[in-house]
Amino acid sequence: MLSHTHDKTLAASPLFQSIGEADLHSMLSCLSARKREFGREEIIFPEGDPIVQIGLVLSGSVHIVKEDYWGRRTLMASIGPGECFGEAYACAAKTPFPFTAVAASPVSALFLDVNRVLTTCSSACPFHARLIRNLLSALAESNLRLARKIESTSPRTIREKLLSYFSSQARLARSSAFTIPFTRQQLAEYLSVDRSAMTVELYRLKEEGVISFDKRDFRLL
C-alpha cells in the first residue's frame, strides 16, 4: 500500500511521465509492482547477482557503489526519490550487476518486474507503450549520469576534479548556487580522492574566492 506522498513521487517520476494518477495504480498491478523498506546501509542489489527488477526510489536515497578487494569504496551515483536504479542491467538479461546498490538512508523503494515492463500485457494497457518510451529515457539519463561521473573524475588533481564537478552541478542547476547530494566523505568517494586532502583543497578554493560553501550548499564566485 502506497502513501499519498509516495503516490505523488510516482506521479512525478520520469518513468511514469504523461501517465495520470488515476491510471497509475492499475498499471502497477499489471506490472506486479511491490514495495520494500530498507534500513540505512542495507544492501538492495548485491554485486555479482543478475537483476530481474527495476528499482524506483519512493523515499530516501540509494547509492550505487563499487568496492575493491581491500574494501575501498567508490561512489558511482546517488539515486533519489522518483529515480530508477538497476534498469540497464535488468534489461540486459542475465548480466551480473557489477556494483552494489545500498540504502544511504532509510529507503522505501518500488520494484517492477522488467519482463512485464518490456512485454505488452494481455489487457492491452493503453499506457504501456508510453512506459517503455519513458524507460528508454531513463536508460539515457543513466548514461548521461555516468558521463558526468567520468568528466568529474578524469582530471588529474583534486582541485581540477572538484572544479569539474562543481561546474557540472552549476550547469545542471542553471545557477552559480547549488546543493550537492553528498556529504564530504561521499563526495571524496565519488571523486575517488582522499577526504582529508579534498577538504584542504576545498578550503583553499574558498580562501582564494573561487567558491563559497556551507555544508552541502555551494556557490561559484
N, C-alpha and C positions, 0 to 999 in steps of 0.2 A: 504494500500500500504506500503510495507516494503522498508526501505532504504537499500543501499548497505551494510552499517555497520551491520544492523540487519540481512541481508542475511548471512553475514559471521558468525555472532553469532549463528544463527540457524544451519548452516552447521557444526560448531564446537561443538554444543551441544551434550552431550552423548545420548539424546533422539533420535537424528537423525544420530547416528553413522552409517557409512557404507551406507548412503543414499546420493547419489550425488545431487549437487545443481540443476542440470537440472531436476531431478525428484521431488525436494522438493516442488515447488510451486503447481504442480498438486496434490501432496499429501495433502498440506494444504487446498486446495479447497475441496478435498474429505472429510477432517476431519472437515469442517465448521469452520476453524480457524478464529478468529477475534482478531484484535489488539486494545488495550486500553491504554490510558495515565492516570497517577495518579500524583497528587501533593504530596509533602512531608507531611507525617503524615495522608494521606488519607487512609481510610480503604478499603482493597481489598476484603478480605473474613472476614465477622464478625463472632464472636464466637457464636456458637449455631445453625448456619444455616447449612443444608446439602450442600455438594459441588457436582456439576454435571460436572464441568470443571477442566481440568488440567491447571495450570498456568505455563508459562515459561517466565523468565525474559529476555528481549531483551537489556535493559539498565537500570542503576540504581541498587538499591538493595532493597529487601523485607525482613522485619523482621517478624518472627513468634514469637508472644509474648503471655504471659499469665498474666492476671491481676486478683488480688484478690478483695474481696469486698471493700477494702479501697483504691483501685487504685494503689497498689504497683505492679510494673511490673517486670516480669521475662522474659528475652530474651532467647528463646529456640533455635533459629537458624537464621543465616543471609544467604539469598539466593541471589547470584549474577548472572550476565549475562550468559545465556546458561543453567542455572539450573532450575529445576522444583520445584513447591510447590503445596501442596494440593493433590498430586497424590494418596496418600494412602487412604485418605478419599473420594476422587472422586470414587475410585474403590470399596470402601465399601459403597454401595448404601444406602442412607437414614440415614447414621450415622452422627450425628451433629458434626461439626468441633469444637473441644474443645479449640482452640486458636483463636487469631486474626492475620490475615495477613495484615500488614500495610506497606505503602511505607516509607522507611527510607530516601529516597531522591526522586526527580522526577523520575518516573518509566515508562518505556514502557514495556508492557507485552503482550504476545500472549496467548490466551485461546483456548483449544481444547476440543471438546465435547467427554467426556470419553466413551460414548456408541459407538460413531463412531470409536474411537481408538481401543476398545476391540472387535468390530464386523467387520469381513472381509467384505469389501464393494462389492457391486454387480458388479463393474467393474473389480474385481479381481486384485486390485492394487498389483503388484509383490513385493512391499517393505513393505506391511502391516505386514506380519509375522515378519520381522526384527524389525519393530517399536514396536510390542508387546514384543519382547525379550528385546529391549532397555528399555522399560517401567519397566520390571521386574528388570533390573539392577538399574534403578533409584529408585525403591522401596527399593532395598537392600542398596543403598547408604544412603537413608533416615534413615534406621535402624542403619547403622554404625555411622551416624551423631548423632543420639540420644544416642548411646552407648558412644561416645566420650564426649557428654554432661554429662552423668551420671558419667563417670570416673573423669571428672574435678570437679564436684560438690559434689562428695561423701566424700572427705577428710573433717575433722572437722574444721581445722583452715584456715584462709585466706591465710597464707603462703603456706600451703600444696595445697590448691585449685589452687593458682597461678602457683606453680611449676608443678603441674599435667597438667594444661592447656598448659603451655609453652612447656613441654615435648612432648605433643601430637602434637603441632604445629611444633616443630622441626622434629618429625618423618614424618609428612605429607610433609614438605618442603625438607626432607632428607638433612638438613643442620642445623647448630647451629644458623644460621641467618635466620630470617623470618619476615614477615609482617602480623600482625593480622587484621581482618576485622572490629574491634570495636574501638570506642572512649573509653575513660576512663569510662564514665557513662555507656555505653553499655556493657563494659567488666564486670563492677560491677553487672549489671542486669543479665548478662549471668551466672555469678558465684554465684548469689544470696547473695551478700555481700554489706556492706555499702561502698560507694565510698570513703569517707574520710579515713576510716580505711584501705581500699585497697591501696590507694595512699601512705599512711605512710609505708605500708609493701613493696610496690614496691621500694621506695627509700632506705629502709633498705636493701633489697636484692642487690640493686645497690651499696650501700656503702660497703657491705660485699664482693663484687666482684663475686657474683653469676650470675648476669645478667648485661647487659648494654642496654639502650634503648634511642630512640629519637622519640617521638610521637608514631606512630604505628609500628616502626621498632625495633625489639628486637634481642638480641644475647645472647645465653647461654655461659657462660665463664667457 
